[in-house]
């Protein structure tokens, strides 16, 4: 999870990712940042996130993103 947190902090270091649960809903990330996040996750974890999983609920929090990464890493 440290690698994921490092990626998120590159995008916006001012967010408390341990507490924030609404990155997308509260518009803390814009579409460009989300695309960058997906690209970085794909590269760092050597996974390819399918379009059907590119939903706000999968990117609203550190925990949600981590669960998505684990889903693809295991699959």
N, C-alpha and C positions, 0 to 999 in steps of 0.2 A: 504494500500500500504506500510505502515511502516514495516509490517511483511515480505513482499516480499523484500523490500530493505535490511532488516537485513540479510535475507538469502543470497542475492547477495553479500553483504559485507563480509560475512563469507567466501565465495568462493574467492573473490578478492577485498580487501578493497581499492586498489589503483585506481580503475576505478571510474570515475565520471558518475554514472548511470543516472543522470539527463540529461547529455549531449550526452553520447555515444549512437549511433543508429545502431552500427554494431558489436555487441559482437561476433556473429558467423562469419560473413563475414570477419572481420578483425582478426579472430582467437585469440581473447582475451580469449575465453573459448575453452578448448579441450573436447574431447568426454567424458572423465571421469568426468569433471566438469559439463557437461550437464546432465549426468546421475544422479549425486549427486543433482543437481538443481531440476530435475524432482522428485526425491524421496523426497526431502525436501518440495517442493511445495505440493506434494500429501499428505504428512503427516500433514503439518501445516494447510492446507485449507480443509482437508478431501475430496479430489477429486481424481479421477483417470483419467489421461490424456490419451486419446486414441492414438494408433500409428499413425493414419492418421493426427493428429495434431502435431506430433513431427517433425515439419518442421523448417528450419532455420529462416524463417520470423516470426515465433511465439516466437523466443527466441533472436532476435537481439537487443532488447532494453527493458528497464524497462516498457515502455508503452505497448509494444507488449505482454510481459509476463503477465502484469496485465490484459490486455484484455482477454487473454486466461484463466487466473484464474477466472475472472468474468463470462466468458462463462460457465465454468463448475460449478461454484458455483450457478448460476441461473438455470442451467439445471437439 
